Amino acid sequence: MEIIRTTADVITVNLGPKDALAIKNALNEVCNGIHLDDWDFRLRMGVDRDQAQVMLRTIYDSITVMEEQRLGKGKQR
């Protein structure tokens, strides 16, 4: 992982395959693996469950694209 830029509103990062997978797995676990009431989810995560699920879908889709491109170049997932 490499931090590219940090501003008051945005952190821009480059994630390698393992970094992206770790984030996806953590989001998946908290969104789907353990049960937290909505209020507890918000308290612990700092975001609503819906927002976390959007983040999970976004990173999942990006990892899928990354894996397809890596496989196209003969690299491992």
mmCIF file of the C-alpha atoms, coordinates in Angstrom:
data_MODEL
# 
_entry.id   MODEL 
# 
loop_
_atom_site.group_PDB 
_atom_site.id 
_atom_site.type_symbol 
_atom_site.label_atom_id 
_atom_site.label_alt_id 
_atom_site.label_comp_id 
_atom_site.label_asym_id 
_atom_site.label_entity_id 
_atom_site.label_seq_id 
_atom_site.pdbx_PDB_ins_code 
_atom_site.Cartn_x 
_atom_site.Cartn_y 
_atom_site.Cartn_z 
_atom_site.occupancy 
_atom_site.B_iso_or_equiv 
_atom_site.pdbx_formal_charge 
_atom_site.auth_seq_id 
_atom_site.auth_comp_id 
_atom_site.auth_asym_id 
_atom_site.auth_atom_id 
_atom_site.pdbx_PDB_model_num 
ATOM 1  C CA . MET A 1 1  ? 0.000   0.000   0.000   1.00 0.00 ? 1  MET A CA 1 
ATOM 2  C CA . GLU A 1 2  ? 1.230   3.439   -0.887  1.00 0.00 ? 2  GLU A CA 1 
ATOM 3  C CA . ILE A 1 3  ? -0.291  6.724   0.229   1.00 0.00 ? 3  ILE A CA 1 
ATOM 4  C CA . ILE A 1 4  ? -0.291  8.978   -2.814  1.00 0.00 ? 4  ILE A CA 1 
ATOM 5  C CA . ARG A 1 5  ? -1.874  12.103  -1.401  1.00 0.00 ? 5  ARG A CA 1 
ATOM 6  C CA . THR A 1 6  ? -3.697  13.289  1.690   1.00 0.00 ? 6  THR A CA 1 
ATOM 7  C CA . THR A 1 7  ? -5.970  16.315  1.772   1.00 0.00 ? 7  THR A CA 1 
ATOM 8  C CA . ALA A 1 8  ? -8.620  17.568  4.157   1.00 0.00 ? 8  ALA A CA 1 
ATOM 9  C CA . ASP A 1 9  ? -11.259 15.595  2.224   1.00 0.00 ? 9  ASP A CA 1 
ATOM 10 C CA . VAL A 1 10 ? -9.554  12.660  0.459   1.00 0.00 ? 10 VAL A CA 1 
ATOM 11 C CA . ILE A 1 11 ? -6.822  10.104  0.956   1.00 0.00 ? 11 ILE A CA 1 
ATOM 12 C CA . THR A 1 12 ? -5.564  8.684   -2.342  1.00 0.00 ? 12 THR A CA 1 
ATOM 13 C CA . VAL A 1 13 ? -3.903  5.269   -2.065  1.00 0.00 ? 13 VAL A CA 1 
ATOM 14 C CA . ASN A 1 14 ? -2.502  2.575   -4.311  1.00 0.00 ? 14 ASN A CA 1 
ATOM 15 C CA . LEU A 1 15 ? -3.447  -0.909  -3.135  1.00 0.00 ? 15 LEU A CA 1 
ATOM 16 C CA . GLY A 1 16 ? -1.668  -4.043  -4.209  1.00 0.00 ? 16 GLY A CA 1 
ATOM 17 C CA . PRO A 1 17 ? -3.567  -7.316  -4.568  1.00 0.00 ? 17 PRO A CA 1 
ATOM 18 C CA . LYS A 1 18 ? -2.941  -8.445  -0.986  1.00 0.00 ? 18 LYS A CA 1 
ATOM 19 C CA . ASP A 1 19 ? -3.873  -5.043  0.477   1.00 0.00 ? 19 ASP A CA 1 
ATOM 20 C CA . ALA A 1 20 ? -7.120  -4.917  -1.494  1.00 0.00 ? 20 ALA A CA 1 
ATOM 21 C CA . LEU A 1 21 ? -7.969  -8.496  -0.526  1.00 0.00 ? 21 LEU A CA 1 
ATOM 22 C CA . ALA A 1 22 ? -7.382  -7.763  3.177   1.00 0.00 ? 22 ALA A CA 1 
ATOM 23 C CA . ILE A 1 23 ? -9.726  -4.765  3.053   1.00 0.00 ? 23 ILE A CA 1 
ATOM 24 C CA . LYS A 1 24 ? -12.361 -6.728  1.125   1.00 0.00 ? 24 LYS A CA 1 
ATOM 25 C CA . ASN A 1 25 ? -12.180 -9.613  3.579   1.00 0.00 ? 25 ASN A CA 1 
ATOM 26 C CA . ALA A 1 26 ? -12.476 -7.304  6.592   1.00 0.00 ? 26 ALA A CA 1 
ATOM 27 C CA . LEU A 1 27 ? -15.476 -5.505  5.112   1.00 0.00 ? 27 LEU A CA 1 
ATOM 28 C CA . ASN A 1 28 ? -17.085 -8.790  4.143   1.00 0.00 ? 28 ASN A CA 1 
ATOM 29 C CA . GLU A 1 29 ? -16.648 -10.167 7.647   1.00 0.00 ? 29 GLU A CA 1 
ATOM 30 C CA . VAL A 1 30 ? -18.140 -7.146  9.354   1.00 0.00 ? 30 VAL A CA 1 
ATOM 31 C CA . CYS A 1 31 ? -20.977 -6.812  6.813   1.00 0.00 ? 31 CYS A CA 1 
ATOM 32 C CA . ASN A 1 32 ? -21.861 -10.495 6.485   1.00 0.00 ? 32 ASN A CA 1 
ATOM 33 C CA . GLY A 1 33 ? -19.967 -12.645 8.971   1.00 0.00 ? 33 GLY A CA 1 
ATOM 34 C CA . ILE A 1 34 ? -20.805 -11.253 12.378  1.00 0.00 ? 34 ILE A CA 1 
ATOM 35 C CA . HIS A 1 35 ? -24.140 -9.990  13.539  1.00 0.00 ? 35 HIS A CA 1 
ATOM 36 C CA . LEU A 1 36 ? -24.290 -6.449  14.872  1.00 0.00 ? 36 LEU A CA 1 
ATOM 37 C CA . ASP A 1 37 ? -27.453 -4.448  15.340  1.00 0.00 ? 37 ASP A CA 1 
ATOM 38 C CA . ASP A 1 38 ? -27.531 -1.387  13.078  1.00 0.00 ? 38 ASP A CA 1 
ATOM 39 C CA . TRP A 1 39 ? -26.843 1.015   15.958  1.00 0.00 ? 39 TRP A CA 1 
ATOM 40 C CA . ASP A 1 40 ? -23.913 -1.122  17.162  1.00 0.00 ? 40 ASP A CA 1 
ATOM 41 C CA . PHE A 1 41 ? -22.554 -1.418  13.631  1.00 0.00 ? 41 PHE A CA 1 
ATOM 42 C CA . ARG A 1 42 ? -22.569 2.380   13.276  1.00 0.00 ? 42 ARG A CA 1 
ATOM 43 C CA . LEU A 1 43 ? -20.971 2.842   16.674  1.00 0.00 ? 43 LEU A CA 1 
ATOM 44 C CA . ARG A 1 44 ? -18.179 0.331   16.040  1.00 0.00 ? 44 ARG A CA 1 
ATOM 45 C CA . MET A 1 45 ? -17.512 1.057   12.376  1.00 0.00 ? 45 MET A CA 1 
ATOM 46 C CA . GLY A 1 46 ? -18.181 4.779   12.185  1.00 0.00 ? 46 GLY A CA 1 
ATOM 47 C CA . VAL A 1 47 ? -20.351 4.312   9.081   1.00 0.00 ? 47 VAL A CA 1 
ATOM 48 C CA . ASP A 1 48 ? -23.806 2.894   8.424   1.00 0.00 ? 48 ASP A CA 1 
ATOM 49 C CA . ARG A 1 49 ? -24.082 -0.717  7.258   1.00 0.00 ? 49 ARG A CA 1 
ATOM 50 C CA . ASP A 1 50 ? -25.376 0.445   3.851   1.00 0.00 ? 50 ASP A CA 1 
ATOM 51 C CA . GLN A 1 51 ? -22.280 2.588   3.327   1.00 0.00 ? 51 GLN A CA 1 
ATOM 52 C CA . ALA A 1 52 ? -19.988 -0.292  4.315   1.00 0.00 ? 52 ALA A CA 1 
ATOM 53 C CA . GLN A 1 53 ? -21.819 -2.595  1.880   1.00 0.00 ? 53 GLN A CA 1 
ATOM 54 C CA . VAL A 1 54 ? -21.336 -0.062  -0.932  1.00 0.00 ? 54 VAL A CA 1 
ATOM 55 C CA . MET A 1 55 ? -17.627 0.049   -0.084  1.00 0.00 ? 55 MET A CA 1 
ATOM 56 C CA . LEU A 1 56 ? -17.516 -3.754  -0.108  1.00 0.00 ? 56 LEU A CA 1 
ATOM 57 C CA . ARG A 1 57 ? -19.205 -3.978  -3.519  1.00 0.00 ? 57 ARG A CA 1 
ATOM 58 C CA . THR A 1 58 ? -16.897 -1.303  -4.929  1.00 0.00 ? 58 THR A CA 1 
ATOM 59 C CA . ILE A 1 59 ? -13.697 -2.948  -3.760  1.00 0.00 ? 59 ILE A CA 1 
ATOM 60 C CA . TYR A 1 60 ? -14.997 -6.395  -4.774  1.00 0.00 ? 60 TYR A CA 1 
ATOM 61 C CA . ASP A 1 61 ? -15.650 -5.126  -8.307  1.00 0.00 ? 61 ASP A CA 1 
ATOM 62 C CA . SER A 1 62 ? -12.220 -3.492  -8.441  1.00 0.00 ? 62 SER A CA 1 
ATOM 63 C CA . ILE A 1 63 ? -10.510 -6.671  -7.275  1.00 0.00 ? 63 ILE A CA 1 
ATOM 64 C CA . THR A 1 64 ? -12.344 -8.629  -9.977  1.00 0.00 ? 64 THR A CA 1 
ATOM 65 C CA . VAL A 1 65 ? -10.998 -6.235  -12.622 1.00 0.00 ? 65 VAL A CA 1 
ATOM 66 C CA . MET A 1 66 ? -7.505  -6.410  -11.098 1.00 0.00 ? 66 MET A CA 1 
ATOM 67 C CA . GLU A 1 67 ? -7.553  -10.215 -11.112 1.00 0.00 ? 67 GLU A CA 1 
ATOM 68 C CA . GLU A 1 68 ? -8.707  -10.354 -14.739 1.00 0.00 ? 68 GLU A CA 1 
ATOM 69 C CA . GLN A 1 69 ? -5.921  -7.987  -15.771 1.00 0.00 ? 69 GLN A CA 1 
ATOM 70 C CA . ARG A 1 70 ? -3.319  -9.894  -13.760 1.00 0.00 ? 70 ARG A CA 1 
ATOM 71 C CA . LEU A 1 71 ? -4.402  -13.204 -15.254 1.00 0.00 ? 71 LEU A CA 1 
ATOM 72 C CA . GLY A 1 72 ? -4.260  -11.632 -18.722 1.00 0.00 ? 72 GLY A CA 1 
ATOM 73 C CA . LYS A 1 73 ? -0.629  -10.763 -18.049 1.00 0.00 ? 73 LYS A CA 1 
ATOM 74 C CA . GLY A 1 74 ? 0.180   -14.241 -16.756 1.00 0.00 ? 74 GLY A CA 1 
ATOM 75 C CA . LYS A 1 75 ? 0.415   -13.149 -13.113 1.00 0.00 ? 75 LYS A CA 1 
ATOM 76 C CA . GLN A 1 76 ? -1.093  -14.831 -10.088 1.00 0.00 ? 76 GLN A CA 1 
ATOM 77 C CA . ARG A 1 77 ? -4.287  -13.483 -8.582  1.00 0.00 ? 77 ARG A CA 1 
# 
